[in-house]
Amino acid sequence: MQNDKTTLKDLSIFPADGSGGVFALIDRTVTQEGREALRKHILQPPASYEALSDLQDVIRYWHAQPGRWPAGISNGTLVMLEKFFEAADNTAPPATGIAGLVAQLLQKMFNKREYFFTKFSVSHLSDFLNGCTQLSDLLEDEGLPAFLRRELESIKSELQYPLTEELIAVTERTAFTQLQMLQYRARREMKNITYRLIAIYARLDAWHSLALATLEHKWTFPELLPEKPVLLHASGFWHPLISSPVAYDVSFSEGQNFMLLTGANMSGKTTFLRALGVTSLLAHLGMGVPAARLRTSFMHGIITNMHTEDNILKGESYFFAEVQRMKLIAAQISEPGTRLALMDELFKGTNVHDAFECTRAVVTGLMNHPNHVMALSTHLYEVAQQFNADERIVFAHFVTNISADGQYTFTYQLKPGISNDRIGYLILQQEGVIDLLSSRKARR
């Protein structure tokens, strides 16, 4: 699956405002390396149905057995190891015998920093190798997923180096002279091995994080299906960043792969599209999703057109930026591979007549691409009316309750059909904009 930065921004995966976003909901990693591995995993999810299915099996395993994760490795462990292997060490091997004891005493008295660095660094290396050993011990589980087994076999293979046993055996009672010798040898013999183990551990940390987040949020593992036929059935799914969300039900299939979504401003169209995008992305990370149930065919990417920005430096208008984003969507859905395309109130940067004509042309063109799942929202209900006889389109809308005295409330509930609600002028009135402008005119 491919997801560009604009899509991830539209879906609030990595929000620029520092609020944490969806990433904060699923980040349960214990190390910075694991956190970076998780970020990379979101940017580059599994590229095939088979790879995604294998990964979901791994995450299901950790979900069912969270207590099997080794507790002895922390972020401080890996930070210390990085400093340990990067520290310059051009000295000769440490002295042994009486000379070694004298050197130990002198160092403890006059170079306490180096003394404690030696003790802590070797201790952290021992903790890390112990944790890796605990992970490799999982190879004895009969029900271990094949993908996880390959990773753990790589760990076990790296641990076969002779010095590993001596380092694992380190305790608080280990003599300082022995720690010095282990430090000296480890820096020369274990650096590449340790870095390879850290890389594997980081991946496992990221996957374990997805299992913990699924468990913590009580999310549901989706049913993953091959790419064809195109299918996305979701019941009771919601946006995970909303504290009191309203759940939605949707159904896309090969015969009805396109949704035309209508409703008044602020009625919930954008939130729905984001919820659909986030749920689909989480499914393609191999983890659980905020839904009662989700069945989805494998998709090669998610692409959005929601919050386009103009570019002053390039001299590009807002409308031109919208057109360029739509051009990118058109190019991607013309390529092989199923995608999820989410478009929110297109062509806001032009007049109503142009917006109508452009949106109608886009909808007509999108209908030529039945191998993708697509949803487009618009407040121009006239566009939806142009296609209301097309059985290939799923028509849905959000209801706005408007009372006789002009008061409005939103239900945020997704209903079948087309909405013709218009509340823009009511909002302008109720916010006092009309009165404020009129009163200023009267004072002149």
N, C-alpha and C positions, 0 to 999 in steps of 0.2 A: 504494500500500500504506500502511495506517495501523498504527502500532505505538505503544501507550501506554507511559508510563514504567514501569509495573509489569511489563509484558512484557519491556522492555529490561533491567530489573533482574533478573528471573527468569532471563534468558538470559545474564547477566553481560556485557552489551555495555558498559555504563558502570558498573562496580562501585563501590559507595560506599566500599569499604575501601582504595581507592587502588592496587589491584594491577594496574591497567591493563586487564585483561579483554580481550574480543574487539577493542575499539577499538584497543588497543595493537598487536594483531597486524596490523591493516590500515592503520594510520596511517603512511604514508611521505611525508607532505607536507613541503614545504620551508619553508613560511611559516605564520604563525599564522592569517592569513586563509584559507589553504587548509585548515588544520585545522578552523576553524569551519565552512567550507563542507562538509567531510566529515561533521561532526556533524549539520549540517542535513540532509544527504543521507540519513543513517541515520534521522533522525526523520521525514523526508518522502521516501521512495523514489518512483520513478516511479509515476504513478497509473494507467497503462494498459499493456497488453501491448505496444502499438506504441511507446510512449515507452521502455519497458524494453528492447525489442529494439534501438532506435536507440542507447541508451546503451551496451548491451553491445558493439555494433559499435565504438564509440569506445574502450572499454576494451581490446578485442581489438587495436585498432590500436596503442595505446601498449604493450601487452604484446609485440607483435611487433617494435616499434621503440623500445625504451626509450632508445636513444642519441640520438633526435631531440629530446629535451627540452632546452631552453636552460639552460645551467649558470650563466649570469651573474647570475641573480636569486636572492637569498637572503632569509631572514627579516629580516636587518639592512637590506636594501635597502628593504623596505616600511616598516619602523620609521622609517627616516630620512626617507622621503617623507611619512609622516604628520606628523612633527615639522616638516618643511620647509613644508608647506602650512598648518599650524596656527600657525606662528610669526607674531607680529605684525610687520607691515612697513609702517609709515606714512611712511617716509622718501621723499624725492624720488628721482628716477632717479639712478643713479650718475654721477659726473662722468666726462668723457672727456678725451682729450689729456693735456697736462702736468698739469692739475689731477687727472686720474684717477690718473696715476702717483704723484703726491705722496700722494694719499689712500690708495692701495694700500700705500705704504711705511709711512705712519703707522699704518694698521690692522694691518699685519703686526708692527709694533714694539710697539704699545700695546693692541691688541685682537685678540690671537691667536685667541681662541675664535671670534669672528665670522669671522675670516679663514678658519680651517679648516672652519667650518660651511658657509661658502659653497662652498669647494672640494669638500667631501665630499657635500653635498646635490645639487649639480649633477651631480657624478660618478655618484651613485646614480640620479638621474633618467635620466641617459644610459644607464646599465646596464639599467635597467628597460625603457626604450623600445627598446634594442637587442634585449633578450630577446623583447619583444613582436613586433619585426620578424622575428626568427628563427621565431617561431610562425606569423606570417602568410605566411612563405615556404613553409610546408607546403602552401599552397593549390595549389602546382604539382603535388603528388602526384595522380596519376590515381585511385588507389584510396582516396582520402580518404573516410571515412564522411560521409554527408550532414549528420548532426547536428553533427559536428565542423567541417565546412566552414562551417556557418552561424555558429558561434562565432568562427572565424578570420576570416571576412569582416567581422564586427563589429569585430574588432581592427584589421584593415586599414583600415576606414573611419575609425576614430578616429585612426589614425596619419597621415591625410592633412592634418592641420593644419600650416600652413607652418612653425611654429617647431620642429616635431618633427625636421626634417632637421638643423637647427643643433645641437640638443641631442644627437642621435645622434653627431654628428661630434666631440664633445668628447673630448679626450685629455689626458694629463698635461702636454702642452706648450701647452695652450690658455691664453692670457693671462688674468691675473686680472681685468683690466678687462672682458674679454669674458664671463667667468664671472659677474661682478656683473650685467652687463646681462641675461644669460640668466636668472639667478636672479630679477631684478626682473620680467622679462616672463613667465616661467613661472608665478610666483605669481599673476599677474593673468589669464593666458590659458589655463593648462593644468590648473588644479585639477580641474574637473569631468571633463575628458577623462581625466586620470590616474586618478581614482577609478572611472570606468566601466571603464577597462582593468584596474584591480586586481580589480574584481568578476568580470570574465571570467576573469582569470588564476587567481583563487582557485578557481573551479569546475573549471578545467582541472587545477589542482594536485591537487584532491581526486580527480578521475577517474584522473589519472596515478598517484596513490598506490595506488588499487585495482588497477591493472595491475601495479605493482611488487610489491605484496603477493602477488598471484596468482603472479607469476614466482618470487619468493623462496621461497614455501612449496610450490611445484610443485603448486598446486591445479588443478582441471579446470574449464573453462567448462561450465556446464550447458546442456542443450537446453531452450530456453524455448518453451512452447506457449501457444496462446490459452486463455482462461479455461474454455471448455467444449470437450470434456468434462473433468470433474474427473479429474486424474491426478497422481500423484507416485510415480515409480519411482526408487529410489536404491540403488546397490550400492557396497559398500565405503566407506561414509561414516563419519566419526568426529568426536569432539569435539576441536576444534583447541587447546583449552587444556590437554589432558591429554598428558603427556610420552610415555607408552607406551599409546596408546589401543587398544581393540578395535574393529574395524570392524563395521558392521551392514549388513544388506540389508533393505529394506522395499518393499512395493508396495501402493499405494492406487489404486483406480479408481472409476468411477461406481457399480459394483455392490458394491464393498467399500471404502467410504470411511472406515470406523471401526475403530480398533484397540483391543482390550481387553488391557491389559498386566498380567501378574501376576508375582510373584516375592517372595522374602523381603526383609526390611529389608536395605539396603546391597548388594543384589545387582546394582544398576545401572540401575534403572528411571528415576530422576530424570536421571541422566547421559544416558541414551538420549533422553529427551524434550528435554533441552536441546540435544543434538547435532542432533536433527531440526529444532528451531527455529532454531538458529544457521545450519545449512546452508541452510535455506529463506530466511532473511533475507539472507544473503550473495548467494544467487542473485538475489534481487530488488533488490540494489544494482547488479547488472550485472557483477559480478566472478566470479572462479573460486571453487570451493567445495572443502572437504576431503572429497573423494569420488572413487572410481574413475569413477563415472558418475552423472549426475542428469538425469532428465527430469521437468519439472514444468510444470503449467499455471499461468498467471498467477493470483496471489491478491491480494485487496484488503487483506489484513491478517493479522497473527499476534496471537493473544491467548492468554494463559496464566493458569492458576490453580495456582500452585505453592507460594509461600511467603507466604501471607496473614498480615497482622499485625492484632492487635486495636487498638482506639483507646480509650485510657483517658479522654481528654478528652471524647470523644463518648459515653462509656459503652457502647461496642460490644464485645461479647465476640468471642473468636476465631471461634466458630462462626458468629455473625452476619456477621462480615467475610467468611468463606468463602461464605456464602449470597449476599451482595451481589456478590461477584466472579463467582459462578456466574450470577447474574441478568444481569450485564453480558455474559457470554459468550452466554447465551440470547438477549439482545436483539440482539447483533451477528450471530449466525448466522441470525436471523430476517429480516435485511435482505438486499437483493440484493447479489451479489458473493461470490465464493468466498473462504473464510478457512481458515487453519490454526489449530485450537484444540487446546491441549495442557493436560491436567489431570492433576495428580499427587496421588494418594492423598487424595481429597476427604473432607471432613467429619471431620478429625482432632480437631476441637474438641467432639465429642459422644461418647456411649457407642457400643459396638459395634453394638447393635441399631439405633439411630438411623442410624448411619453406613451400615449395610447397606441399610436401607429408603431412605435418601436417595440413595445411590449407584445403587441399582437403578432408582429413579424417574428419575434423571438419564440413565442409559443408555437407558432406554425412550424418553425424550423426544428424546435426541440422534439416535436412529434415524429420526426424522421429518424430518431435515435432510440429504438425500443430496448436496447441492451444496457440501459442505465436506469438508476432510480433517481428521479428528479422532482423537486418541489419548488414552486415559484409563488411568492406572495405578492399581492397587489391591492391597493386601495381603490383601483379603478375597476369597479365591478362591471363596467361596460365591456371590459376585455373578457371577463369570464362569460358574460352573456353571449359573446361572439362564438363561443365554443361549447355551449351548454348541451348540444346534441351529440357531441363526440364521446362515445362510450369508452374510449381509451383513457380518458382523463378522470381522475378522482377529484371531485369538487368538495371542498371543505371550507368551513368558515368559523369565525368566532363571533359569539353573540354579544351584543351590547344592549342592555335594558335601558330604554329611554322613557321616562314618565311624562305625563301630560304637561307638567310645568317645566320641562326641559332638563330635568336631572338625569344623569346617566350613571350606570354602574356596569362593571365588567364581570362576566362570569368566568372568563378564561377557559371555557369549555369548548372543545373542538366538536363541531357538528357537521353533518353532511349538508351539501348545498352551497348556494351562493349568497353572500351578504350584500345588502345595499345600504348599510348603515353609514351615515355621515355625521360626524360630531365635531369636526374641526371648528366650525363657527361657535358651537356651544362651549367648547373649551376656551376659545378666545373670550367669549362673554363672561364665563364663570370665573376666569382668572382676572377679570377686571380690566383687561386691556382696552376694550372699547370705551368703557367709562373714563378711564384715565386719559385716553387720547381726546375724548370729547370735552372733558373738563379743562384741559390745557387750552383747547381751541377757544372755549368760552371766556377764558381769562384775558385773552388778547384784546 
